[in-house]
Amino acid sequence: MILVEDDAALDPELLSGPHLLSRRARDVLPAVGFGPRPTHPVEGTIGLHGGIPGAAALPLAGLSRAFAEELADPAAPSLRYSVPLGLPELREWIATDEGTDPQRVAVTNGALHALALVFDALVDPGDVVLVENPTYPLVLTLLRQRRADTRPVATGPDGLDLDDLEAQLRAGLRPKLLYTIPDFQNPTGTSSPVAARRRLVDLAERYGFLVLSDDPYRKLRFDGDPAEDLDLASEQVLHVNTFSKTLGPGLRLGWIAGPRWLAGAVLDARRDSDQHTSLVVQRAVHRFLAGPGALADALRHSRSVLRERHDALLAAVSAELAGVVEVPAAEGGIFVWGRVVDPAVDLEKALDAARQNAVDFPLGRYFSPVGPREFTDRFRWGFSDLTPQELREAVHRVVVAFASPLARR
């Protein structure tokens, strides 16, 4: 305890504010989010930030019925406490979908919560964790919080560069964990071929690390069936997934499916935090999923909506931004990963001009595990929460902003 004789001797700056944060919170504070946003954004700004499926792509009617029916039960079973690993019926549905045993499944409050539980169960300070470069920024935040030694692995048109990974392993690198997004990766939109997924599992088994597959976009392939995820038959493979991109992020409903040896540690981490996921949400979503063809119909509709929006965005880019940016087409998911090809455009300045012209998006450097000097010519555009008309208007505003003298080198 510190005793002072005169309150005036206390520095007002030390009475409240950021200095009260824990050391861990202060360490990660600058890393949160996708970089600085305007303090006062222009009214009517169109945000190409992505990450949110638009309401038009979600099964609102089916979910509405499921919640109403669930809450109409006079015994109110949904309003009771539940168990840490989740509703047994929902775990069984997830296990069937994942091709595994319900005993290897834990229900969570979305995928980010699942990742936090996994990292709590596995990662000690100083442990080497490999991540794709670029990758999902909030994973980098979680790893910083746990003081992991995060190392990048290059990515290419087919996702994770396994030659780069194998070279590092042969040189003596011994990671505890590798984090990957195999389908429609965030932010690049690339997907790993099936042969590459199998090779990655082989490397994990040979060198003794765990592969964490975070695959929330897998079912959002525009055409054809989803590719197989990394094989859960291996004791070196763990899946994290979520209903956020298919049924809605507001549900906060995800899961872990992993090896049996991990289940006890995940259960302990869960008991020490929030106890269990909302039983109302679990029961209502399971009620929806139990409807014949309900999810298949919802996914068919969602993929149609997303494809229409994706195609509208790329058509507008082709018509108005040819020679200025390149935006490869995606085969699914909710993002495109673009590159400025006009050498006269400074992307950092161009974003400032775009914000003044009421359009906003994240820069590529915010997705780098290495630092802000990478991906300086890259940007991510999300199309899932905007109508085709809004996407065309967003591109038009980008055209005006990029042509501004403010955006030139």
N, C-alpha and C positions, 0 to 999 in steps of 0.2 A: 504494500500500500504506500502511495506517495502522499505526504502531508504537506500542505502549504498554509501559510498564515494569512495570505492575502489572495482572495479570488482574482484580483487584478493581475497577479503574477502568472496566471494561467494563459497560455497562448490560445486564443479562440480557435485557431486552426487545428489544435490538438484535442478539442472537446468533442468533435464529431467529424464525420466524413470518411474519406478513403483510408485514412490511417488505421481505422477500426477494423478493416478487412483482415482476414487471415493472410498469412504469408502466401499460401497456395493461391488464394483468390487474387492477390496483388500480382503474383507472377503471371497469371494467365489473362489478366484484364485487357492488355493491349491486343490480345490475339482473338478476342471474341468477335464473331460476325464477319461480314464480307467487306470490311473497310469502312471508311467514313462516309456517312450519308449527309445530304444537305440538312442544315439545321431547320431551315424553313423551305421545304420543297415547293416547287411551283404548283399552284392549284391545277388539278386535272392531270398530274403527271401519270404517265403510263409506265408501270414497272415491269421490265422483262426479267424479273428475278427468278421466277419459276419456283418449283418445289411444291406447289399446291395444285392439285387437280381441280379444275373448275367445277362448279355445281352441276353444269350441264353434262358432265362426264360421270356423275355419281348416281347410284341407285336410290335416289331420295325417297321415292314412294315405297319401295320395299323395306328400307330401313325404318321409315316412319311407322309402317304397319307392325313391324317386329317390336319396336320399342313400345308402341301403344298396347299391343297384346301382352307383352311382358309385364308392364306396369298395371294392367287391368286385373291381375291376379290378386284377390283379396287377402291371400296369405302373405303377399309381398316377399317372396323368397329372394328377390333381387336386391332387397334393401338390407340383407343380413351381411355379416362378415363372411369372407371366403377364405381360401387357403393360399399359401404363398406361391405355389407352382401354377395355380390357375384352375379354372373350372374343368373338371375331368372330361366332360363331353366336348369342350372346345379343344382341349389338348389332344383328344382322340382324333378330331377332325383335322387338326394341324398335322399330326403324325401321319395320317393317311395321305395328306397332300404332300408331305415331305418324303414319304416312303420310309418311315422309321417307326420306332416304338414310342408310345405316349410317355413312357418313363424317361425318355430323353428330351422331353419338351417342357419348357417353362413359358408361361404367358407373362408379358411385360407391358409397361405403359409406353408402347411405341418402340421403334428400333433404337433410338438414341439411349433410352433407358436400358435396353438389352445390352448395348455396347458398354455402357457404364458398369453394369453388373459383371459382364465378362471380364472387363479390365480390372475390376476390384478383385475378382476371383483369381486372376492370373498374373497381373503385372506388378512387380516390385520396382522401386526406384533403381534406375540404371539398366533395367532389362532392355534388350534390343528388340524393337518392334519395327517391322518393315511396312511401308505404305507405298501405294502407287504415287507417282509424281506426274501430274497433279492429282489431288484427291479432295474428299469431302472435308471442309475446314473444321467442322465441329468435332470430328474424330481427332484432329490434331490438338484441339483444346482439351479433350478428355485425356489424351496421352500426356500433355504438358502437366495437367493437374496431378497425374500419378508419377511425374518425373521419369517417364520412360525415355530411353535413348532412341528417338525416332529416326529411322534411316530411309531415304528415298530409293525406290526402284523405278527405272524409266518405263514409260508406256509408249505404245505406238499405235498404228491403225488397228491392230488386233488385241489391244489391251495391254496387259502386263508383259513387259519384255523379259521372257524367261531366260534368254541367253545372258542378259545383264544379271539377272538373279542368280543363275547357276554359276556365273563367273565369280560373283561375290562369295557364294557359298564355298566354292572350291578354294578361294583365297583365304578361307578360315573364318568367315563371318558365321556366327552362330546365334540366330535370332530365336526368341521364344515364340514369336507370333508374327504372322503376315496378314495384313488387312487388305482385302480386295473387294471390288464391286464388279462382278463378272459380266453383268448385262447392262448395256446402255449407261455406262459408267458416268458418275458425277465427278467432274463436269464435262468430260470429253464426248460422252454418248457412244463410245466404242464398246464392242462386246468381244469376249474371248472365244475362239473356236473350241469345239468340244475336245479336240486333241490337246490343245494347250491346257485345258482344265485338268485333263488326266495327267499330263506331264507335271503340272504344279503339285498335284497330290503325291505323285511319285517322289518329287523332290522333298516334300514335307516328311514323308516316311523315311527317306534315305538320310536326311540331315536332322530329323527329330524336332521340327517346329510345328506349331499349330497353324492351320490356314483358316482364317475367319472370312467367310463369304457373306457379304452384306448385299442382298439382292432384291431391293424393293421394287425394281422396275421390270423384273423378269417376265411377268405376265402381260406387259404392255407392248409386246411386239406387234407391229401393225399388221403383218401378214404371217401366216404359218403358226406352228406350235412353239411354245417356249423351249429354249435349249435346256438340256439337263444341267442342273447345278452341280457343284463339286460333290463327290460321292460320300454320303454320310456313312457308308460301310467302313470307311477308314476311321481309325481312332485319332487321326491327325486333322480332322475336318469338323468345323463348327459352322452352322448357319445362323444368321440373324435376319429376321424379316419383319414385315409390318403390313397392316391393312391400310396404312395411311394413303398410299397412292391408288388403291383400288376402291376402298369404301369411304375414305375421308380421314384426314389427319386429326380432326377434332375428336375422333374416337379415342385416340391415344392407346392403340391396341397393337401390340407386336408380340414377337416370340423369339425364343432361343431353341434351337435343335442341335444337340451336340453329343459328344461321347459320354458314356456313363460315368467315367471317372471325374467329369467336371460337374455333374449334377449336384453333389453335396456342397461344393464350394459356392455354386450359384445360389442354392437354397439358403446357405448361411448369409450371403451378401444381401439376399432379399429380406430375410428376417430382421436384419440390422438396419433396414432402410424404411420401406413403405408398406411392408407386410403383404399386400396383394393388390392386384388390379381391380378396378371398379367391377363389382359383380353385376350391376345393371348392364353395363356395356358388354361384358362377356356373354351374359345370357341372351341379350337381345341380338347380338351379332351371330351367336350360334343359331338362334331361331331363324334368322335370315338365311344363313348358310345351309340350313337343313331343308330349305325349300327346294323342290326339284328344279334343277337348272338355274337357280337364282343367280349364283355367282357367274356361271358361264354366260348368261344373258347380259349381266352387268358388264362383264369384261368385253364382250362383243361390242356393246354400245360405247364403252369408254374408248376402246381402240379406234373406233370409227371417228369419234369426236376429236381425239388427239391427232389422228392422221390428217383430218381436215385442217386443223390449226397448223400443224407442221407444214403441210403443203402450201397453205396460204402465206406463211412466213417466208418460206424459201422462194416462192414465186415473186413476192414483193422484193426480196433481196436481189434476185436475178434481174428484175425489171429496173430497179433504181440504184443498186449499189455495185453493179458489175465493175470490176477494175479497182474498187475501193476496198472491199472485203471479200473473203472467201468463207462460205458457210456450208460445209459438207452436209448432205442429207443424212438423217438418222433413220434407222430401221425400227425404232420404237423408243419408248421412254418419254421424257418431258423436256429435254434440253438439246440445244445445239451448241457446238464449240467453234466459234468463229475466229478468224485471223485477219488483221488489217494488212493489206498488200500494197496499198498506196504509200510510197515512202515519204510523201509530204504530210501525212496525217500522224500527229502525235496522239496516241490513244488516250493518255492521261488527260491531255488538254481537251481532246474530243469529248471525253465523258463530262467534263465541266460544261462544255458548250451544250451537250445533249441535255444535261440537267436544267440548264437555263431555258431549253426549248421543250421542257416538260416530258422527257423520256429518260429512264434510268436503267442501269444494268450493272452487274458485277464484273470487274476486271479479272483477267486471268491470273494475275499475280496473287490474288487472295486465296487461290487454291494450291499454292505451292508449299510443300513442307520444308523447302530449302530457304526461301527468303523472297523479298519483294523484287529482286532483280530478274526473276524468271517469268516467262510468259507475258512479257510486257507488250506484246503485239496481239494478245489473245483476249477474248471475252466470252462469257457464257450468256446465252439468251434462253429464257424459259418461255414456252408457248402454251403451257397447259391451262392457265387461268385467264386467258384472253381470247376474245372472239376473233374470227378472221378479220373483221372490220377493224378491231382495235390493233391487231398485229400489223395490218397494212398502214394504219395511221402511225404506229410506232416507228416503222421503217422509214416512212416519209419524214418524220421528225428527226431521225438519225441522219438522213440525207442532208437536211438543212443544216444540222449542227456540224457534221463533218466537213461541209463546204465552207463553214464560217472561218474567217481569218483567225479566230480564237483557237481553232483546232489544228492549225498548221504549224509545222516546225519552223 
